[in-house]
Every structure is written in C-alpha cells, then in structure tokens.
C-alpha cells in the first residue's frame, strides 16, 4: 500500500475547503447578527445588545425577537412622525389625522393640519 496525501481528495485541498466553509459560516453569522440587530432597532430594542446576542446565538435571538412585542412608545412616535397618527389633546390617545372626533374620549378635535 502506498502512502497517499490525505489533504488532497479528488483534486480538492480539504484544508482550503474547510477554511472556505468556516469563512462562509462566519460571514453568514455576521450577516444574520446585523439583520437581527436592525430588526431589534426597528422594534425599539437595543440594536447593539441584540447584535452581540445574535452573533453568538442568532437562531435563538431571531425567535426571541419575533416573540417579544415591540415597544409601544417607539411605535407611537414612529406613527406620529410619519403623519399616520396624531394625539388627541384631551386624552392623548392616537387618532387618525383626518379624525374630527376622538374615538376614545368623544371630544371634538381641531381640523387636521394642512400639509403642503
């Protein structure tokens, strides 16, 4: 039996293949961590904290992020800034911009601001 170089199998350098696979896994984990961090930031959570959490355990972090509800104050602020909602001056609940009567307290609202 002749000795055979085990690092070359079928014309492939196995060490190079293993290094390439490790590189792809590391790149995929990094990309997944960025995606989870971005999604966490949109939902009003700490993007940096979720990035490091996802860097270690990205499948678990993604599942946790999908289960945890978004922070309501961040969602409200986004809706107001986007012009999709405004606050009732009497009860401070969010109402549609075109509303003339608050659906929560029943008070009459001022005319919606005219956007140019």
C-alpha positions in Angstrom: 0.0 0.0 0.0 1.4 3.3 -1.0 1.1 6.4 1.1 -1.4 8.9 -0.1 -1.6 12.6 0.7 -4.8 12.9 2.8 -5.0 16.7 2.3 -5.9 16.3 -1.3 -9.0 14.2 -2.0 -10.5 14.1 -5.5 -8.4 17.1 -6.6 -9.6 19.3 -3.7 -7.4 20.6 -1.0 -9.5 19.7 2.1 -7.9 22.3 4.3 -8.8 25.0 1.8 -12.4 23.7 1.6 -12.7 23.6 5.4 -11.3 27.1 5.6 -13.8 28.3 3.0 -16.7 26.7 4.8 -15.6 28.3 8.1 -15.4 31.7 6.3 -18.9 31.3 4.9 -20.3 30.3 8.2 -18.7 33.3 9.9 -19.9 35.6 7.2 -23.4 34.2 7.4 -23.5 34.5 11.2 -22.3 38.1 11.0 -24.9 38.9 8.4 -27.6 37.3 10.5 -26.5 39.3 13.5 -26.8 42.5 11.5 -30.3 41.6 10.4 -31.4 40.7 13.9 -29.9 43.9 15.3 -31.6 46.0 12.6 -35.0 44.3 13.3 -34.5 44.9 17.1 -33.7 48.5 16.5 -36.9 49.0 14.4 -38.9 47.4 17.3 -37.4 49.8 19.8 -34.9 47.4 21.3 -31.1 47.9 21.7 -29.6 47.1 18.4 -26.1 46.7 19.8 -27.2 44.3 22.6 -29.2 42.2 20.1 -26.3 42.2 17.7 -23.9 40.6 20.2 -26.7 38.2 21.3 -27.4 37.2 17.7 -23.7 36.9 17.0 -23.5 34.1 19.5 -26.9 32.5 19.1 -28.6 34.1 16.0 -31.4 31.5 15.5 -32.4 31.8 19.2 -32.1 35.6 19.1 -34.3 35.8 16.0 -37.0 33.6 17.6 -36.9 35.7 20.8 -37.1 38.9 18.8 -40.2 37.7 17.0 -41.9 36.7 20.2 -41.1 39.9 22.2 -43.6 42.6 21.3 -42.3 46.0 20.0 -42.1 48.9 22.5 -45.3 50.8 22.1 -43.8 54.2 22.8 -41.4 53.7 19.8 -44.2 52.6 17.5 -46.4 55.6 18.6 -43.5 58.0 17.9 -42.9 56.5 14.5 -46.6 56.7 13.6 -46.7 60.4 14.6 -43.5 61.3 12.8 -44.8 59.5 9.6 -48.0 61.5 9.8 -50.2 58.4 10.1 -51.5 59.4 13.6 -51.8 62.4 15.9 -52.6 62.7 19.5 -55.9 63.8 20.9 -55.2 66.9 23.0 -57.7 65.7 25.7 -57.0 62.0 26.3 -53.6 61.8 24.5 -54.6 58.7 22.6 -53.5 58.3 19.0 -56.2 59.0 16.4 -56.1 59.2 12.6 -55.0 62.6 11.2 -58.4 63.2 9.5 -60.4 62.5 12.6 -62.8 65.2 13.8 -64.0 63.3 16.9 -61.7 61.3 19.2 -62.9 57.6 19.2 -61.6 57.2 22.8 -63.0 60.2 24.7 -65.5 61.6 22.2 -64.2 65.1 22.2 -64.2 67.2 19.1 -60.8 67.6 17.5 -59.5 70.7 15.7 -59.2 70.5 12.0 -56.3 68.4 10.9 -53.2 70.4 9.9 -53.0 71.1 6.2 -49.9 69.6 4.7 -48.3 71.4 1.7 
